[in-house]
Amino acid sequence: MRRVLKPGGRFILAFSNRYFPPKVVRVWADAHPFERTGLVIDYFLRAGGFANLASFSLAGLFRPEDDKYAAQTPWSDPVHAVWGDKA
């Protein structure tokens, strides 16, 4: 993102808590869903060149009745977002 953004350009990275265990790093699988948001922020901090990093998480919403997974769990997948600006 740092390579393609203009200075001051904003990025928004949104993700859910769904993942495939064989395809993620161990720290992701071992972390609580809200810790994963912090991990993403940490990646941007370590990469450098970003400012005004922030996050938001939304959880606890009911699935619509017509959702094919509604019988398995009443809760929808949480959504997490991290955003910031290129310094």
QUILINUR-V887961 format. One record per residue. N is the residue number from 1. RES is the residue in one letter. PHI is phi in radians with two decimals (NA if undefined). BURIAL is + if it has 9 or more other C-alpha atoms within 8 Angstrom, else -. D_FIRST is the distance of its C-alpha to the first C-alpha in whole Angstrom. Layout:
BEGIN
n->N res->RES phi->PHI burial->BURIAL d_first->D_FIRST
n->N res->RES phi->PHI burial->BURIAL d_first->D_FIRST
END
This chain:
BEGIN
n->1 res->M phi->NA burial->- d_first->0
n->2 res->R phi->-1.09 burial->- d_first->4
n->3 res->R phi->-1.20 burial->- d_first->5
n->4 res->V phi->-1.71 burial->- d_first->5
n->5 res->L phi->-1.44 burial->+ d_first->6
n->6 res->K phi->-1.35 burial->- d_first->10
n->7 res->P phi->-0.93 burial->- d_first->11
n->8 res->G phi->1.51 burial->- d_first->12
n->9 res->G phi->-1.18 burial->- d_first->10
n->10 res->R phi->-1.79 burial->+ d_first->9
n->11 res->F phi->-2.07 burial->+ d_first->7
n->12 res->I phi->-2.35 burial->- d_first->10
n->13 res->L phi->-2.04 burial->- d_first->10
n->14 res->A phi->-1.96 burial->- d_first->14
n->15 res->F phi->-2.70 burial->- d_first->16
n->16 res->S phi->-1.84 burial->- d_first->20
n->17 res->N phi->-1.63 burial->+ d_first->22
n->18 res->R phi->-1.40 burial->- d_first->23
n->19 res->Y phi->-2.81 burial->- d_first->22
n->20 res->F phi->-1.84 burial->- d_first->24
n->21 res->P phi->-0.83 burial->- d_first->25
n->22 res->P phi->-1.21 burial->- d_first->25
n->23 res->K phi->-1.89 burial->- d_first->22
n->24 res->V phi->-2.05 burial->+ d_first->20
n->25 res->V phi->-1.26 burial->- d_first->20
n->26 res->R phi->-1.00 burial->- d_first->24
n->27 res->V phi->-1.05 burial->- d_first->22
n->28 res->W phi->-1.17 burial->- d_first->21
n->29 res->A phi->-1.18 burial->- d_first->24
n->30 res->D phi->-1.42 burial->- d_first->26
n->31 res->A phi->-1.48 burial->+ d_first->24
n->32 res->H phi->-1.17 burial->- d_first->25
n->33 res->P phi->-0.89 burial->- d_first->23
n->34 res->F phi->-1.32 burial->- d_first->22
n->35 res->E phi->-1.23 burial->- d_first->22
n->36 res->R phi->-1.13 burial->+ d_first->19
n->37 res->T phi->-1.08 burial->+ d_first->17
n->38 res->G phi->-1.09 burial->- d_first->18
n->39 res->L phi->-1.11 burial->- d_first->17
n->40 res->V phi->-1.09 burial->+ d_first->13
n->41 res->I phi->-1.05 burial->+ d_first->13
n->42 res->D phi->-1.06 burial->- d_first->15
n->43 res->Y phi->-1.04 burial->- d_first->12
n->44 res->F phi->-1.18 burial->+ d_first->10
n->45 res->L phi->-1.10 burial->+ d_first->13
n->46 res->R phi->-1.18 burial->- d_first->13
n->47 res->A phi->-1.17 burial->- d_first->10
n->48 res->G phi->1.34 burial->- d_first->11
n->49 res->G phi->1.52 burial->- d_first->10
n->50 res->F phi->-2.19 burial->+ d_first->10
n->51 res->A phi->-2.39 burial->- d_first->13
n->52 res->N phi->0.98 burial->- d_first->15
n->53 res->L phi->-1.21 burial->+ d_first->13
n->54 res->A phi->-2.62 burial->- d_first->16
n->55 res->S phi->-2.54 burial->+ d_first->17
n->56 res->F phi->-2.64 burial->- d_first->19
n->57 res->S phi->-2.31 burial->+ d_first->21
n->58 res->L phi->-2.24 burial->- d_first->24
n->59 res->A phi->-2.49 burial->- d_first->27
n->60 res->G phi->1.55 burial->- d_first->30
n->61 res->L phi->-1.53 burial->+ d_first->31
n->62 res->F phi->-1.29 burial->- d_first->33
n->63 res->R phi->-1.27 burial->+ d_first->33
n->64 res->P phi->-1.13 burial->- d_first->34
n->65 res->E phi->-1.06 burial->- d_first->38
n->66 res->D phi->-1.51 burial->- d_first->37
n->67 res->D phi->-1.23 burial->- d_first->34
n->68 res->K phi->-1.15 burial->- d_first->35
n->69 res->Y phi->-1.76 burial->- d_first->34
n->70 res->A phi->-1.06 burial->+ d_first->36
n->71 res->A phi->-1.28 burial->- d_first->39
n->72 res->Q phi->-1.45 burial->- d_first->37
n->73 res->T phi->-2.69 burial->- d_first->35
n->74 res->P phi->-1.35 burial->- d_first->36
n->75 res->W phi->-1.67 burial->+ d_first->32
n->76 res->S phi->-1.34 burial->+ d_first->29
n->77 res->D phi->-1.22 burial->+ d_first->26
n->78 res->P phi->-1.12 burial->+ d_first->24
n->79 res->V phi->-2.14 burial->+ d_first->21
n->80 res->H phi->-2.13 burial->+ d_first->18
n->81 res->A phi->-2.45 burial->+ d_first->15
n->82 res->V phi->-2.22 burial->+ d_first->13
n->83 res->W phi->-2.49 burial->+ d_first->11
n->84 res->G phi->-3.12 burial->+ d_first->10
n->85 res->D phi->-2.12 burial->+ d_first->10
n->86 res->K phi->-1.28 burial->+ d_first->8
n->87 res->A phi->-1.22 burial->- d_first->12
END
